[in-house]
Amino acid sequence: MRQQKIYGYMRVSTREQKEDRQRMALLDMGVPEKQIYMDKLSGKDFERPQYKKLLQKLDSNSVLYVKAIDRLGRNYMDLNEQWRIITKEKGADIVVIDMPLLDTRREKNLMGTFISDIVLALLSYVAESERLNIRQRQEEGIRAAKQRGVQFGRPVKPLPENFKEVYQKWNSGEIIGKQAAALCNMPLSTFYKRASRFKELQMH
């Protein structure tokens, strides 16, 4: 019987995140250091160079270890599709270290496969729901803060003292936008934006 090829996959979302815990968990499972693939990218999709490289290596004689299911991916539909590709098309096994039920080496029969698929579907659905809930809470928080008058982004510079006078001349056609922007010492695009905002405030 051929010796199985063991691979590990790690993912961190940003350069600030530490990957030490994931690496240690994979090494503890016997994954050779040189066969650990890592992406420093978001888990929103599978457009990741190291993951793609790893996928090409997998076959029916491979075992892929990941520390947690969200390290593989966060998007419910994509995660299920990649699980299908790895286990069905490539014929490889997957072991999720933090979730012993997600170990396709167990019970190599229809029931074992069925249990793994059901657990994966449930976990990835919960992860996706939580991700959407977090985004919704953030959007609601931002909306509530704006209603309270909280300003987001860079603070808006106060208008120059001559802005009203210059705006009136520009608005009446005495001067063109380029001249108005120069008189206010601002780029033309900024003058147009501030003029539009000034007009709105005048109308209220």
ZADO-400771 format. One record per residue (C-alpha): x, y negated, z negated; residue in three letters. Coordinates in steps of 0.02 Angstrom, whole numbers, padded with zeros to 5 digits, always signed. Example, Ala and Ser with C-alpha at 12.3 -4.5 7.8 and 13.67 -1.06 7.14 Angstrom:
<sites>
+00615+00225-00390ALA/+00684+00053-00357SER/
</sites>
This chain:
<sites>
+00000+00000+00000MET/+00068-00172+00050ARG/+00108-00294-00089GLN/-00019-00434-00094GLN/+00038-00609-00049LYS/-00002-00731-00189ILE/-00037-00915-00157TYR/-00090-01060-00265GLY/-00179-01222-00222TYR/-00177-01385-00321MET/-00259-01552-00291ARG/-00247-01718-00380VAL/-00352-01868-00330SER/-00221-02005-00348THR/-00034-02023-00371ARG/-00062-02069-00554GLU/-00141-01903-00600GLN/-00028-01770-00673LYS/-00024-01601-00590GLU/+00077-01515-00727ASP/-00071-01422-00805ARG/-00126-01352-00637GLN/+00052-01300-00592ARG/+00082-01215-00760MET/-00083-01119-00746ALA/-00036-01057-00572LEU/+00140-01007-00625LEU/+00069-00916-00776ASP/-00037-00812-00656MET/+00121-00759-00563GLY/+00107-00875-00413VAL/+00282-00908-00343PRO/+00329-01092-00349GLU/+00366-01096-00162LYS/+00192-01030-00124GLN/+00099-01168-00216ILE/+00020-01296-00099TYR/-00031-01467-00163MET/-00128-01615-00093ASP/-00136-01786-00174LYS/-00304-01831-00099LEU/-00487-01846-00144SER/-00592-01688-00149GLY/-00734-01764-00046LYS/-00687-01662+00108ASP/-00561-01534+00170PHE/-00460-01647+00285GLU/-00302-01613+00185ARG/-00136-01567+00267PRO/-00072-01444+00135GLN/-00241-01357+00120TYR/-00245-01333+00309LYS/-00068-01263+00306LYS/-00117-01143+00167LEU/-00273-01085+00261LEU/-00165-01029+00407GLN/-00064-00916+00290LYS/-00213-00824+00215LEU/-00263-00651+00274ASP/-00342-00492+00206SER/-00184-00458+00105ASN/-00187-00627+00014SER/-00246-00689-00156VAL/-00276-00875-00180LEU/-00272-00947-00357TYR/-00346-01116-00407VAL/-00358-01181-00585LYS/-00537-01246-00569ALA/-00667-01246-00431ILE/-00667-01437-00416ASP/-00480-01429-00371ARG/-00531-01337-00214LEU/-00671-01460-00172GLY/-00812-01567-00238ARG/-00934-01573-00094ASN/-01066-01436-00116TYR/-01093-01393+00068MET/-00909-01402+00117ASP/-00853-01301-00033LEU/-00972-01159+00008ASN/-00915-01160+00190GLU/-00730-01152+00143GLN/-00767-01011+00018TRP/-00851-00916+00161ARG/-00703-00946+00279ILE/-00575-00888+00150ILE/-00669-00735+00087THR/-00766-00680+00242LYS/-00667-00740+00395GLU/-00492-00728+00321LYS/-00537-00582+00208GLY/-00432-00655+00067ALA/-00474-00651-00119ASP/-00499-00805-00226ILE/-00468-00817-00413VAL/-00531-00970-00508VAL/-00428-00967-00668ILE/-00549-01069-00775ASP/-00699-00966-00720MET/-00668-00776-00732PRO/-00834-00738-00644LEU/-00761-00819-00488LEU/-00635-00681-00453ASP/-00674-00591-00291THR/-00554-00449-00335ARG/-00681-00386-00463ARG/-00804-00252-00409GLU/-00767-00241-00224LYS/-00945-00200-00181ASN/-01103-00290-00128LEU/-01155-00332-00307MET/-00983-00405-00350GLY/-00986-00514-00195THR/-01166-00566-00228PHE/-01126-00620-00407ILE/-00974-00722-00350SER/-01075-00808-00214ASP/-01218-00850-00333ILE/-01101-00918-00469VAL/-01008-01022-00340LEU/-01170-01093-00269ALA/-01231-01139-00443LEU/-01066-01218-00498LEU/-01040-01317-00339SER/-01221-01378-00343TYR/-01198-01438-00523VAL/-01032-01523-00478ALA/-01111-01610-00328GLU/-01263-01666-00431SER/-01149-01737-00565GLU/-01047-01830-00434ARG/-01205-01906-00360LEU/-01271-01950-00534ASN/-01108-02039-00577ILE/-01118-02139-00416ARG/-01300-02183-00449GLN/-01260-02238-00627ARG/-01117-02347-00561GLN/-01230-02428-00432GLU/-01367-02459-00562GLU/-01237-02532-00681GLY/-01170-02650-00548ILE/-01347-02703-00499ARG/-01393-02738-00682ALA/-01231-02834-00709ALA/-01263-02941-00555LYS/-01438-02981-00619GLN/-01356-03041-00782ARG/-01245-03154-00679GLY/-01084-03053-00689VAL/-00971-03096-00542GLN/-00877-02958-00451PHE/-00722-02981-00346GLY/-00606-03129-00344ARG/-00675-03289-00420PRO/-00736-03414-00289VAL/-00629-03571-00279LYS/-00721-03733-00317PRO/-00768-03837-00165LEU/-00653-03984-00125PRO/-00719-04154-00182GLU/-00748-04212-00003ASN/-00841-04054+00050PHE/-01017-04126+00041LYS/-00970-04278+00144GLU/-00875-04173+00274VAL/-01017-04046+00280TYR/-01144-04184+00317GLN/-01037-04253+00459LYS/-01014-04078+00531TRP/-01198-04035+00510ASN/-01252-04195+00600SER/-01131-04161+00744GLY/-01010-04305+00707GLU/-00863-04186+00694ILE/-00831-04007+00752ILE/-00797-03860+00637GLY/-00610-03862+00667LYS/-00599-04043+00610GLN/-00710-04009+00460ALA/-00603-03861+00406ALA/-00444-03966+00422ALA/-00520-04108+00318LEU/-00566-03981+00183CYS/-00395-03898+00195ASN/-00466-03724+00225MET/-00470-03596+00367PRO/-00612-03618+00492LEU/-00692-03451+00444SER/-00690-03502+00260THR/-00769-03670+00301PHE/-00911-03584+00395TYR/-00942-03465+00249LYS/-00941-03604+00120ARG/-01051-03712+00231ALA/-01178-03572+00248SER/-01179-03545+00060ARG/-01191-03733+00030PHE/-01341-03744+00147LYS/-01429-03602+00054GLU/-01404-03689-00113LEU/-01468-03853-00042GLN/-01629-03768+00015MET/-01670-03697-00159HIS/
</sites>
